[in-house]
Amino acid sequence: MYAKVPGACKLARVEEEILSAIKPSKKEKERAEEAARRAKSLVENALRDLGITGVNVTIEGSYAKDTWISGDLDLDLFILLPPSECLDVIKSGIVDRLAAKLSSMGLTIEKHYAQHPYLRVLVNDIWVEIVPGCAVPDPDKPVTAVDRTPFHRQYVISKMTPEMRDEARLLKSFMKGVGVYGAEIAIQGFSGYLVELLIIHYGCFRSVLEAAQSWRPPVVIDIENHYRDKRVLLKKFKDAAMIVVDPVDPDRNVAAAVSRQSLARFIVASLLYLNEPRKDFFYVPGAVEKPRPLPGKVLAVYGSRAGNTIVALFESPQKLPPDNLWGIAKRVLRAAIRLLEHWGFRILDAGAYASEEGRRFIVLVELESRTLPQLQLHLGPPAWNTSNAYRFIEKYRADETAVGPWITSNGRLAVARPRRYRDAIALLRDRMSEWLPSSAQGFTVSVATLPEAIDRLQGDELAWLLETGYKAPHWMKPRR
């Protein structure tokens, strides 16, 4: 284990090369600083013109903590309103009024939604998010979901050295590269703040990867030792794969979004990297982008599996926020899996992907076989359970569609019954009401095998299908 002392963690050559590629240059930092300064001034002037006073505009995001990656700037402006009137001001349409004002200044504006609306504004060719929140005095008493953010920034800045900020960049790049960076529902992985806390706790990038080799869910980390008894945390955050106590709000689990799959993926990637450090574990913005795959390439990767792979395409009549669309997609996926397994289909793999445009998603289920045998074994009671055995025999000896009943070698009664559904496509189409949640009402739905659906799929969907078809991620494969 590396000591938690600045400079004690030595970078491998690969890490030095990656850091040189992802650390923002002096020119890039100056450009970001100018955009932050101008955006803050524009927003403050706009608020003043709108007659909104008593607010504090703060600069947040990884830019403010200097843990951002070159080419992947995260720059936020928070409009912190007085707590007593915060929600009323937000509900009264401050975002819409601010959007109109900034638009009148000739700025490009996008409106987005989370817990409440927020804006994205293009300043000096850099997108800046403008988020309303409440200037709460204590981080453990937030009014909105974003109110702790300034406290998080202050904590990270107070704990991190310049060397540790570079270590955070490496860990973010690594997590992006192996597909576990981001707390949104699409990924269910590690947020930027969580990455920073891991560096603060373990000291450096490699120490986090080494520590991960001993992680077992639920992983528990309490940096400031708010809890003396680990059992309290396990009870408080029941079912969490990972528990990282928020240093500024002990009632919050910073790692609540991390799924068991993302945790496992990070542990395995860390194991492989420590044994064979390679650049392809990392994400470097601006690197050569892979071309969008053609349908033929996708089908070639699936090969004989394609006919046993079912794709359900959902198209919404209106654009939805990403988290909403992903939430629906994952609910549909879980329900489809339950239905298929209930009727005897064996699933090799399954997943969902929501399109970048916000209007459609696909659910993929790869089966051992799309079709099942005509008959299904149904075991009855033991022969010596005479009352139940008699009822079983009476029920099935008069059933002309069944084979049997007979007595098995271990003394149980058995019968072979015709399956109601032998084809997974027919099952999903026929019983659609059983696996579509109410949130998917109004969507256009089509269910088909991969070869039948392929021509209706878009570039980003094909790219996801290709990755899913390969199964093993690129970093898990041997170096060629």
VEXMAR-624733 format. One record per residue (C-alpha): residue number from 1; residue in one letter; x, y, z. Coordinates in Angstrom, 2 decimals, padded with zeros to 5 digits, always signed. Each point is the difference from the previous one (the first is absolute). Layout:
<rs>
{r NUM,"a",{X,Y,Z}}
...
</rs>
This chain:
<rs>
{r 1,"m",{+000.00,+000.00,+000.00}}
{r 2,"y",{+001.30,+003.42,-000.90}}
{r 3,"a",{+000.39,+002.51,+002.82}}
{r 4,"k",{-002.49,+002.86,+000.10}}
{r 5,"v",{+002.74,+002.58,-000.38}}
{r 6,"p",{+000.20,+002.44,-002.95}}
{r 7,"g",{+002.58,-001.20,-002.46}}
{r 8,"a",{+000.31,-003.46,+001.56}}
{r 9,"c",{-001.95,-001.61,-002.84}}
{r 10,"k",{+002.24,-000.59,-002.96}}
{r 11,"l",{-001.51,+000.15,-003.46}}
{r 12,"a",{+000.69,-002.80,-002.45}}
{r 13,"r",{+001.18,+001.06,-003.45}}
{r 14,"v",{-003.47,-000.69,-001.44}}
{r 15,"e",{-001.56,+002.28,+002.61}}
{r 16,"e",{+002.50,+002.77,-000.68}}
{r 17,"e",{-000.85,-000.17,-003.69}}
{r 18,"i",{-003.73,+000.01,+000.66}}
{r 19,"l",{+000.28,+002.88,+002.45}}
{r 20,"s",{+001.91,+002.07,-002.54}}
{r 21,"a",{-002.85,-000.59,-002.46}}
{r 22,"i",{-002.90,+000.73,+002.38}}
{r 23,"k",{+001.34,+002.83,+002.15}}
{r 24,"p",{-001.29,+003.36,-001.27}}
{r 25,"s",{+002.69,+002.19,-001.53}}
{r 26,"k",{+000.70,+003.53,+001.20}}
{r 27,"k",{-001.77,+001.37,-003.07}}
{r 28,"e",{-003.04,-002.22,+000.57}}
{r 29,"k",{-000.19,+001.06,+003.65}}
{r 30,"e",{+000.18,+003.66,-000.96}}
{r 31,"r",{-002.81,-000.49,-002.53}}
{r 32,"a",{-002.15,-001.75,+002.61}}
{r 33,"e",{+000.76,+002.71,+002.57}}
{r 34,"e",{-001.08,+002.71,-002.43}}
{r 35,"a",{-003.24,-001.89,-000.81}}
{r 36,"a",{-000.76,-000.46,+003.72}}
{r 37,"r",{+000.66,+003.67,+000.75}}
{r 38,"r",{-002.11,+001.23,-002.94}}
{r 39,"a",{-002.85,-002.43,+000.71}}
{r 40,"k",{-000.13,+001.06,+003.65}}
{r 41,"s",{-000.08,+003.67,-000.97}}
{r 42,"l",{-002.74,-000.58,-002.60}}
{r 43,"v",{-002.19,-001.92,+002.44}}
{r 44,"e",{+000.47,+002.53,+002.80}}
{r 45,"n",{-000.89,+002.87,-002.35}}
{r 46,"a",{-003.03,-001.88,-001.34}}
{r 47,"l",{-001.27,-000.70,+003.51}}
{r 48,"r",{+000.46,+003.64,+000.92}}
{r 49,"d",{-001.95,+001.11,-003.08}}
{r 50,"l",{-002.78,-002.42,+000.94}}
{r 51,"g",{-000.20,+001.52,+003.48}}
{r 52,"i",{+001.16,-003.17,+001.73}}
{r 53,"t",{+002.17,+000.98,+002.95}}
{r 54,"g",{+001.51,-001.66,+003.05}}
{r 55,"v",{+001.50,-002.84,-002.04}}
{r 56,"n",{+003.51,-001.37,-000.13}}
{r 57,"v",{+001.37,-001.33,-003.29}}
{r 58,"t",{+002.74,-002.57,+000.59}}
{r 59,"i",{+002.24,-001.94,-002.37}}
{r 60,"e",{-000.28,-003.76,+000.49}}
{r 61,"g",{+000.78,-003.24,-001.81}}
{r 62,"s",{+003.32,-001.76,-000.50}}
{r 63,"y",{+001.33,+003.25,-001.46}}
{r 64,"a",{-000.35,+001.70,+003.39}}
{r 65,"k",{+001.83,-002.91,+001.69}}
{r 66,"d",{+002.62,-000.24,-002.78}}
{r 67,"t",{-000.61,-003.71,-000.50}}
{r 68,"w",{-001.30,+000.26,-003.58}}
{r 69,"i",{+001.41,-001.80,-003.00}}
{r 70,"s",{+001.25,+001.80,-003.08}}
{r 71,"g",{-002.73,+000.15,-002.63}}
{r 72,"d",{-002.68,-000.95,+002.54}}
{r 73,"l",{-000.66,+003.21,+001.92}}
{r 74,"d",{-002.70,-000.09,+002.70}}
{r 75,"l",{-000.83,+003.64,+000.78}}
{r 76,"d",{-003.09,+000.87,+002.03}}
{r 77,"l",{-001.42,+003.23,+001.37}}
{r 78,"f",{-002.27,-000.30,+003.01}}
{r 79,"i",{-002.56,+002.68,+000.74}}
{r 80,"l",{-000.36,-000.34,+003.77}}
{r 81,"l",{-003.24,+001.56,+001.20}}
{r 82,"p",{-001.03,+000.85,+003.58}}
{r 83,"p",{-001.42,-003.22,+001.56}}
{r 84,"s",{-003.19,+001.71,+001.21}}
{r 85,"e",{-001.13,+000.81,-003.53}}
{r 86,"c",{+002.13,-002.40,-002.07}}
{r 87,"l",{-002.65,-002.47,-001.15}}
{r 88,"d",{-002.56,+002.72,-000.66}}
{r 89,"v",{+002.47,+001.86,-002.24}}
{r 90,"i",{+000.92,-003.19,-001.87}}
{r 91,"k",{-003.66,-000.95,-000.48}}
{r 92,"s",{-000.86,+003.51,-001.14}}
{r 93,"g",{+002.09,-000.57,-003.13}}
{r 94,"i",{+003.42,+001.55,+000.70}}
{r 95,"v",{+001.56,-002.39,-002.52}}
{r 96,"d",{-002.35,+001.04,-002.79}}
{r 97,"r",{+000.46,+003.71,+000.78}}
{r 98,"l",{+003.77,-000.39,+000.09}}
{r 99,"a",{-000.05,-001.98,-003.26}}
{r 100,"a",{-001.97,+002.74,-001.73}}
{r 101,"k",{+002.35,+002.69,+001.33}}
{r 102,"l",{+003.18,-001.84,-001.04}}
{r 103,"s",{-001.50,-000.81,-003.40}}
{r 104,"s",{-000.68,+003.70,-000.53}}
{r 105,"m",{+003.74,+000.54,+000.50}}
{r 106,"g",{+000.66,-002.25,-002.99}}
{r 107,"l",{+001.08,-003.06,+002.00}}
{r 108,"t",{-000.84,-003.58,-001.01}}
{r 109,"i",{-002.22,-001.59,+002.65}}
{r 110,"e",{-001.16,-003.55,+000.71}}
{r 111,"k",{-002.55,-000.89,+002.67}}
{r 112,"h",{+000.35,-003.29,+001.87}}
{r 113,"y",{-001.77,-001.71,+002.87}}
{r 114,"a",{+001.16,-001.80,+003.15}}
{r 115,"q",{-001.78,+000.50,+003.35}}
{r 116,"h",{-000.86,+003.43,-001.43}}
{r 117,"p",{+000.88,+001.79,-003.26}}
{r 118,"y",{+003.50,+001.28,-000.72}}
{r 119,"l",{+001.74,+001.64,-002.94}}
{r 120,"r",{+003.00,-000.66,-002.19}}
{r 121,"v",{+001.52,+003.13,-001.49}}
{r 122,"l",{+002.73,+000.19,-002.64}}
{r 123,"v",{+002.64,+002.49,+001.14}}
{r 124,"n",{+003.22,+000.39,-002.00}}
{r 125,"d",{-000.81,-003.32,-001.73}}
{r 126,"i",{-000.20,-001.74,+003.41}}
{r 127,"w",{-003.23,-001.41,+001.39}}
{r 128,"v",{-000.75,+001.29,+003.49}}
{r 129,"e",{-002.79,-001.48,+002.12}}
{r 130,"i",{-002.03,+002.50,+002.02}}
{r 131,"v",{-001.73,-001.66,+002.93}}
{r 132,"p",{-002.32,+001.63,+002.55}}
{r 133,"g",{+000.33,-001.16,+003.60}}
{r 134,"c",{-000.35,+001.11,+003.61}}
{r 135,"a",{+002.69,+001.65,+002.11}}
{r 136,"v",{-000.52,-002.31,+002.98}}
{r 137,"p",{+002.13,+000.64,+003.10}}
{r 138,"d",{+000.59,-003.71,+000.66}}
{r 139,"p",{+000.63,-002.75,-002.60}}
{r 140,"d",{-002.00,-002.51,+002.03}}
{r 141,"k",{-003.16,+002.08,-000.49}}
{r 142,"p",{-000.30,+000.43,-003.77}}
{r 143,"v",{-003.18,+001.29,-001.59}}
{r 144,"t",{+000.85,-001.19,-003.52}}
{r 145,"a",{+002.24,-002.82,-001.22}}
{r 146,"v",{+002.82,+002.39,-001.01}}
{r 147,"d",{+000.30,+002.03,+003.19}}
{r 148,"r",{+002.91,-002.03,+001.38}}
{r 149,"t",{+002.15,+000.63,-003.08}}
{r 150,"p",{+001.78,+003.15,+001.28}}
{r 151,"f",{+000.86,-001.86,+003.20}}
{r 152,"h",{+001.38,-002.90,-002.03}}
{r 153,"r",{+002.19,+002.42,-001.95}}
{r 154,"q",{+001.32,+001.58,+003.19}}
{r 155,"y",{+000.76,-003.39,+001.55}}
{r 156,"v",{+001.85,-001.33,-003.05}}
{r 157,"i",{+002.07,+003.17,-000.38}}
{r 158,"s",{+000.94,-000.08,+003.68}}
{r 159,"k",{+001.19,-003.63,-000.19}}
{r 160,"m",{+001.69,-000.30,-003.38}}
{r 161,"t",{+003.54,+000.90,-000.97}}
{r 162,"p",{+000.93,+000.74,-003.64}}
{r 163,"e",{+001.42,-003.54,-000.24}}
{r 164,"m",{-003.27,-001.48,+001.24}}
{r 165,"r",{-001.98,+001.99,-002.56}}
{r 166,"d",{+002.08,-001.66,-002.72}}
{r 167,"e",{-000.64,-003.39,+001.61}}
{r 168,"a",{-003.74,+000.78,-000.15}}
{r 169,"r",{+000.34,+000.74,-003.72}}
{r 170,"l",{+001.63,-003.40,-000.52}}
{r 171,"l",{-002.73,-001.79,+001.93}}
{r 172,"k",{-002.73,+001.80,-001.92}}
{r 173,"s",{+001.68,-000.87,-003.30}}
{r 174,"f",{+000.32,-003.63,+001.09}}
{r 175,"m",{-003.62,-000.24,+001.11}}
{r 176,"k",{-001.18,+001.61,-003.23}}
{r 177,"g",{+002.14,-002.45,-001.95}}
{r 178,"v",{-001.48,-003.07,+001.68}}
{r 179,"g",{-003.57,+001.36,-000.06}}
{r 180,"v",{-000.77,+000.69,+003.66}}
{r 181,"y",{+000.28,+003.79,+000.21}}
{r 182,"g",{-003.26,+001.83,+000.60}}
{r 183,"a",{-002.76,-000.22,+002.60}}
{r 184,"e",{-002.82,+000.38,-002.53}}
{r 185,"i",{-002.41,-002.91,-000.40}}
{r 186,"a",{+001.49,-000.89,-003.38}}
{r 187,"i",{+003.29,-001.00,+001.66}}
{r 188,"q",{-000.70,-000.35,+003.75}}
{r 189,"g",{+003.65,+000.58,+000.72}}
{r 190,"f",{+002.38,+002.36,+001.79}}
{r 191,"s",{-000.70,+003.74,+000.07}}
{r 192,"g",{+002.78,+002.57,-000.30}}
{r 193,"y",{-000.37,+000.86,+003.69}}
{r 194,"l",{+000.28,-003.68,+000.94}}
{r 195,"v",{+003.21,-000.31,-002.04}}
{r 196,"e",{+001.44,+003.01,+001.83}}
{r 197,"l",{-000.93,-001.49,+003.37}}
{r 198,"l",{+001.69,-003.29,-000.90}}
{r 199,"i",{+003.20,+001.88,-000.81}}
{r 200,"i",{-000.25,+001.97,+003.25}}
{r 201,"h",{-000.50,-003.24,+001.93}}
{r 202,"y",{+002.62,-002.21,-001.67}}
{r 203,"g",{+002.49,+002.63,-001.11}}
{r 204,"c",{+000.42,-000.77,-003.69}}
{r 205,"f",{-001.23,-001.81,-003.09}}
{r 206,"r",{+001.93,-003.23,+000.47}}
{r 207,"s",{-000.91,-000.23,+003.68}}
{r 208,"v",{-003.69,+000.06,-000.94}}
{r 209,"l",{+000.52,-002.82,-002.51}}
{r 210,"e",{+001.96,-002.03,+002.55}}
{r 211,"a",{-002.62,+000.59,+002.70}}
{r 212,"a",{-002.71,-001.18,-002.40}}
{r 213,"q",{+001.54,-003.48,+000.03}}
{r 214,"s",{-001.26,-000.45,+003.56}}
{r 215,"w",{-003.41,+001.60,-000.54}}
{r 216,"r",{-003.01,-002.21,+000.65}}
{r 217,"p",{-003.54,+001.35,-000.27}}
{r 218,"p",{-001.15,+001.83,+001.94}}
{r 219,"v",{+003.22,+002.03,-000.05}}
{r 220,"v",{+000.01,+002.49,+002.89}}
{r 221,"i",{+002.16,+003.16,+000.09}}
{r 222,"d",{-000.40,+002.71,+002.63}}
{r 223,"i",{+002.77,+002.52,-000.59}}
{r 224,"e",{-000.80,+002.26,+002.96}}
{r 225,"n",{-000.99,-002.89,+002.32}}
{r 226,"h",{-003.49,+001.31,+000.58}}
{r 227,"y",{-001.17,-003.49,+001.02}}
{r 228,"r",{+001.72,-002.15,+002.61}}
{r 229,"d",{-002.11,-003.05,-000.75}}
{r 230,"k",{+000.01,-001.30,-003.58}}
{r 231,"r",{-003.24,-001.87,+000.68}}
{r 232,"v",{-001.84,+003.32,+000.29}}
{r 233,"l",{+001.05,+000.84,-003.55}}
{r 234,"l",{-000.99,-003.42,-001.33}}
{r 235,"k",{-003.45,+000.44,+001.50}}
{r 236,"k",{-000.32,+003.64,-001.06}}
{r 237,"f",{+001.00,-000.64,-003.62}}
{r 238,"k",{-001.46,-003.46,-000.39}}
{r 239,"d",{+000.51,-001.71,-003.39}}
{r 240,"a",{+002.72,+002.45,-001.11}}
{r 241,"a",{+002.90,-001.59,-001.88}}
{r 242,"m",{+002.31,+002.73,+001.26}}
{r 243,"i",{-000.31,+002.42,+002.91}}
{r 244,"v",{+002.16,+003.12,+000.06}}
{r 245,"v",{-001.12,+002.37,+002.74}}
{r 246,"d",{-000.20,+003.59,-001.20}}
{r 247,"p",{+002.55,+001.92,+002.08}}
{r 248,"v",{-002.22,+003.09,+000.02}}
{r 249,"d",{-003.31,-001.83,+000.55}}
{r 250,"p",{+000.31,-003.29,+001.92}}
{r 251,"d",{-003.61,-000.94,-000.82}}
{r 252,"r",{+000.84,-000.34,-003.69}}
{r 253,"n",{+001.65,-002.84,-001.89}}
{r 254,"v",{+002.12,+001.52,-002.78}}
{r 255,"a",{+000.22,-003.43,-001.67}}
{r 256,"a",{-003.76,-000.67,-000.01}}
{r 257,"a",{-000.07,-000.11,-003.81}}
{r 258,"v",{+002.75,-002.64,-000.32}}
{r 259,"s",{-001.51,-003.31,-001.11}}
{r 260,"r",{+001.48,-003.40,+000.78}}
{r 261,"q",{+000.81,-000.36,-003.69}}
{r 262,"s",{+001.94,+003.29,-000.12}}
{r 263,"l",{+001.80,-000.87,+003.22}}
{r 264,"a",{+000.95,-003.42,-001.38}}
{r 265,"r",{+001.09,+001.52,-003.30}}
{r 266,"f",{+002.32,+002.43,+001.76}}
{r 267,"i",{+001.49,-002.73,+002.21}}
{r 268,"v",{+000.72,-002.24,-003.00}}
{r 269,"a",{+001.40,+002.85,-002.10}}
{r 270,"s",{+002.25,+001.02,+002.89}}
{r 271,"l",{+001.23,-003.58,+000.38}}
{r 272,"l",{+000.86,-000.31,-003.68}}
{r 273,"y",{+001.62,+003.43,-000.20}}
{r 274,"l",{+002.23,-000.59,+003.04}}
{r 275,"n",{+001.20,-003.21,-001.62}}
{r 276,"e",{+000.46,+001.56,-003.45}}
{r 277,"p",{-000.11,+003.81,-000.14}}
{r 278,"r",{-001.19,+001.12,-003.46}}
{r 279,"k",{-001.19,+003.24,-001.52}}
{r 280,"d",{-003.22,-001.52,-001.32}}
{r 281,"f",{-001.44,-000.10,+003.54}}
{r 282,"f",{-000.20,+003.81,-000.07}}
{r 283,"y",{-002.27,+002.47,-001.76}}
{r 284,"v",{+001.77,+002.86,-001.72}}
{r 285,"p",{-002.33,+002.66,-001.48}}
{r 286,"g",{+000.75,+000.78,-003.61}}
{r 287,"a",{+001.55,-003.39,-000.69}}
{r 288,"v",{-000.90,-001.61,-003.31}}
{r 289,"e",{-003.72,-000.79,+000.01}}
{r 290,"k",{-001.11,-003.39,-001.22}}
{r 291,"p",{-002.20,+000.20,-003.10}}
{r 292,"r",{-003.67,-000.79,+000.41}}
{r 293,"p",{-000.47,-003.69,-000.78}}
{r 294,"l",{-002.07,-001.16,-002.96}}
{r 295,"p",{-002.89,-002.43,+000.55}}
{r 296,"g",{+001.96,-002.77,-001.74}}
{r 297,"k",{+002.85,+000.35,+002.46}}
{r 298,"v",{-002.39,-000.34,+002.95}}
{r 299,"l",{-001.60,-003.12,-001.45}}
{r 300,"a",{+003.41,-001.49,-000.73}}
{r 301,"v",{+001.08,+000.42,+003.63}}
{r 302,"y",{-003.16,-001.73,+001.28}}
{r 303,"g",{+000.27,-002.71,-002.63}}
{r 304,"s",{-002.20,-003.00,+000.80}}
{r 305,"r",{-001.13,+001.73,+003.20}}
{r 306,"a",{-001.87,+002.69,-001.95}}
{r 307,"g",{-003.14,-002.10,-000.51}}
{r 308,"n",{-000.24,-000.61,+003.75}}
{r 309,"t",{+000.47,+003.70,+000.81}}
{r 310,"i",{-003.19,+002.00,+000.44}}
{r 311,"v",{-000.13,+003.77,-000.42}}
{r 312,"a",{-002.96,+002.03,+001.19}}
{r 313,"l",{-000.01,+003.54,-001.40}}
{r 314,"f",{-001.95,+002.70,+001.87}}
{r 315,"e",{-000.71,+003.37,-001.60}}
{r 316,"s",{-001.47,+002.90,+002.00}}
{r 317,"p",{-002.29,+002.63,-001.51}}
{r 318,"q",{+001.99,+002.68,+001.88}}
{r 319,"k",{+003.54,+000.63,+001.11}}
{r 320,"l",{+000.67,-001.05,+003.60}}
{r 321,"p",{+002.77,+000.90,+002.48}}
{r 322,"p",{+002.77,-002.63,-000.11}}
{r 323,"d",{-000.56,-001.31,+003.53}}
{r 324,"n",{-003.73,-000.39,-000.65}}
{r 325,"l",{+000.59,-001.91,-003.22}}
{r 326,"w",{+002.66,-002.23,+001.56}}
{r 327,"g",{-002.25,-000.64,+003.00}}
{r 328,"i",{-002.80,-001.23,-002.26}}
{r 329,"a",{+002.46,-002.11,-002.02}}
{r 330,"k",{+001.34,-001.76,+003.08}}
{r 331,"r",{-003.47,-000.68,+001.39}}
{r 332,"v",{-001.02,-001.51,-003.33}}
{r 333,"l",{+003.15,-002.14,-000.04}}
{r 334,"r",{-000.62,-001.41,+003.49}}
{r 335,"a",{-003.64,-000.79,-000.81}}
{r 336,"a",{+000.88,-001.69,-003.32}}
{r 337,"i",{+002.61,-002.18,+001.73}}
{r 338,"r",{-002.51,-001.04,+002.68}}
{r 339,"l",{-002.61,-000.93,-002.61}}
{r 340,"l",{+002.41,-002.03,-002.15}}
{r 341,"e",{+001.45,-001.87,+002.95}}
{r 342,"h",{-003.46,-000.73,+001.37}}
{r 343,"w",{-000.87,-001.77,-003.24}}
{r 344,"g",{+003.18,-002.07,-000.04}}
{r 345,"f",{+002.35,+001.98,-002.27}}
{r 346,"r",{+003.64,+000.08,+001.06}}
{r 347,"i",{+001.77,+003.34,-000.34}}
{r 348,"l",{+003.65,+000.32,-000.94}}
{r 349,"d",{+000.19,+003.78,+000.26}}
{r 350,"a",{-002.26,+003.04,-000.02}}
{r 351,"g",{+000.31,+003.76,-000.07}}
{r 352,"a",{-001.60,+003.28,-000.96}}
{r 353,"y",{+001.18,+003.09,-001.85}}
{r 354,"a",{-001.70,+003.40,-000.19}}
{r 355,"s",{+000.77,+002.02,-003.11}}
{r 356,"e",{+001.88,+003.27,+000.26}}
{r 357,"e",{-002.89,+001.84,-001.67}}
{r 358,"g",{-002.33,-000.73,+002.95}}
{r 359,"r",{-002.88,-001.48,-001.99}}
{r 360,"r",{+000.71,-003.73,-000.17}}
{r 361,"f",{+001.64,-002.90,+001.74}}
{r 362,"i",{+000.67,-003.64,-000.71}}
{r 363,"v",{-000.14,-003.03,+002.25}}
{r 364,"l",{+002.14,-002.98,-000.96}}
{r 365,"v",{-000.43,-003.53,+001.31}}
{r 366,"e",{+002.33,-002.74,-001.21}}
{r 367,"l",{-001.44,-003.47,+000.62}}
{r 368,"e",{+001.54,-003.44,+000.00}}
{r 369,"s",{-002.73,-000.75,-002.51}}
{r 370,"r",{-002.84,+002.12,-001.35}}
{r 371,"t",{-002.20,-003.11,-000.19}}
{r 372,"l",{-000.62,-002.71,+002.56}}
{r 373,"p",{-000.87,-003.72,-000.34}}
{r 374,"q",{-003.67,-000.87,-000.41}}
{r 375,"l",{-000.30,-001.74,+003.35}}
{r 376,"q",{+000.96,+001.13,+003.49}}
{r 377,"l",{+000.58,-002.29,+002.99}}
{r 378,"h",{-002.29,+000.69,+002.95}}
{r 379,"l",{+000.76,-001.82,+003.24}}
{r 380,"g",{-002.78,-000.92,+002.41}}
{r 381,"p",{+000.01,-001.16,+003.63}}
{r 382,"p",{+001.69,-003.18,+001.32}}
{r 383,"a",{-002.15,-003.10,-000.33}}
{r 384,"w",{-000.23,-000.37,+003.79}}
{r 385,"n",{-001.67,+003.40,+000.25}}
{r 386,"t",{-003.14,-001.89,-000.93}}
{r 387,"s",{-002.64,+002.75,+000.13}}
{r 388,"n",{+001.99,+002.35,-002.25}}
{r 389,"a",{+001.19,-002.89,-002.17}}
{r 390,"y",{-003.61,-001.01,-000.65}}
{r 391,"r",{-000.98,+003.56,-001.01}}
{r 392,"f",{+003.02,+000.24,-002.31}}
{r 393,"i",{-000.88,-003.27,-001.75}}
{r 394,"e",{-003.67,+000.93,-000.33}}
{r 395,"k",{+000.92,+003.36,-001.54}}
{r 396,"y",{+002.42,-001.26,-002.62}}
{r 397,"r",{-001.19,-003.47,-001.01}}
{r 398,"a",{-003.04,+001.65,-001.56}}
{r 399,"d",{+002.12,+002.63,-001.78}}
{r 400,"e",{+000.42,-001.18,-003.59}}
{r 401,"t",{+002.65,+002.63,-000.72}}
{r 402,"a",{+002.32,-001.25,+002.77}}
{r 403,"v",{+002.38,-002.97,-000.04}}
{r 404,"g",{-000.29,-002.16,+003.11}}
{r 405,"p",{-000.28,+000.12,+002.91}}
{r 406,"w",{+002.82,-002.35,+001.01}}
{r 407,"i",{+002.09,-000.72,+003.06}}
{r 408,"t",{+003.65,+001.10,-000.03}}
{r 409,"s",{+002.96,-001.96,+001.36}}
{r 410,"n",{-000.13,+001.91,+003.29}}
{r 411,"g",{-003.71,-000.68,+000.51}}
{r 412,"r",{-001.52,+003.27,-001.18}}
{r 413,"l",{-002.88,+000.29,-002.41}}
{r 414,"a",{+000.74,+001.83,-003.23}}
{r 415,"v",{-001.69,+001.14,-003.17}}
{r 416,"a",{+001.17,+001.62,-003.23}}
{r 417,"r",{-002.19,+002.93,-001.00}}
{r 418,"p",{-000.09,+001.96,-003.27}}
{r 419,"r",{+001.49,+003.45,+000.37}}
{r 420,"r",{-002.38,+002.88,-000.49}}
{r 421,"y",{+002.84,+002.10,-001.40}}
{r 422,"r",{+002.87,-001.54,-001.92}}
{r 423,"d",{+001.06,+003.18,-001.79}}
{r 424,"a",{+001.39,+002.91,+002.05}}
{r 425,"i",{-001.10,+002.54,-002.61}}
{r 426,"a",{-003.58,-001.26,+000.14}}
{r 427,"l",{+000.07,+000.12,+003.81}}
{r 428,"l",{+001.21,+003.61,+000.14}}
{r 429,"r",{-002.44,+001.16,-002.66}}
{r 430,"d",{-002.98,-001.87,+001.42}}
{r 431,"r",{+000.50,+001.03,+003.63}}
{r 432,"m",{+001.32,+003.52,-000.56}}
{r 433,"s",{-002.25,+001.47,+002.68}}
{r 434,"e",{+001.83,-002.11,+002.62}}
{r 435,"w",{+003.45,+001.45,-000.66}}
{r 436,"l",{-000.72,+003.58,-001.03}}
{r 437,"p",{-000.15,+002.44,+002.95}}
{r 438,"s",{-002.53,+002.81,+000.01}}
{r 439,"s",{+002.86,+002.42,-000.70}}
{r 440,"a",{+000.43,-001.65,-003.42}}
{r 441,"q",{-003.61,+000.60,-001.04}}
{r 442,"g",{-000.13,+002.01,-003.21}}
{r 443,"f",{+003.26,-001.45,-001.32}}
{r 444,"t",{+000.03,-001.81,-003.32}}
{r 445,"v",{+001.39,-003.48,+000.64}}
{r 446,"s",{+001.41,-002.58,-002.38}}
{r 447,"v",{+001.43,-003.39,+001.01}}
{r 448,"a",{+002.15,-002.03,-002.39}}
{r 449,"t",{+003.17,-002.03,-000.29}}
{r 450,"l",{+003.21,+001.95,-000.56}}
{r 451,"p",{+000.18,-000.77,-003.76}}
{r 452,"e",{-003.61,+001.15,-000.42}}
{r 453,"a",{+000.51,+003.19,+002.06}}
{r 454,"i",{+003.45,+001.03,-001.23}}
{r 455,"d",{-001.11,+002.34,-002.81}}
{r 456,"r",{-002.09,+002.10,+002.40}}
{r 457,"l",{+002.88,+000.70,+002.38}}
{r 458,"q",{+002.11,+003.16,+000.10}}
{r 459,"g",{+003.76,+000.59,+000.21}}
{r 460,"d",{+000.36,+000.30,+003.77}}
{r 461,"e",{-002.30,-003.00,+000.51}}
{r 462,"l",{+002.07,-002.06,-002.44}}
{r 463,"a",{+003.19,+001.00,+001.84}}
{r 464,"w",{-001.51,-001.16,+003.30}}
{r 465,"l",{-001.21,-003.26,-001.55}}
{r 466,"l",{+003.47,-000.62,-001.39}}
{r 467,"e",{+001.61,+000.48,+003.42}}
{r 468,"t",{-002.64,-002.20,+001.61}}
{r 469,"g",{+000.52,-002.62,-002.67}}
{r 470,"y",{+003.73,-000.24,+000.68}}
{r 471,"k",{-000.85,-000.68,+003.70}}
{r 472,"a",{+003.56,+000.44,+001.29}}
{r 473,"p",{+000.89,+003.73,+000.16}}
{r 474,"h",{+003.11,+001.06,-001.90}}
{r 475,"w",{+002.06,+000.34,+003.19}}
{r 476,"m",{-000.79,-003.58,+001.03}}
{r 477,"k",{+001.40,-001.49,-003.19}}
{r 478,"p",{+003.67,-000.96,-000.35}}
{r 479,"r",{+002.33,+002.53,-001.56}}
{r 480,"r",{+000.77,-000.85,-003.61}}
</rs>
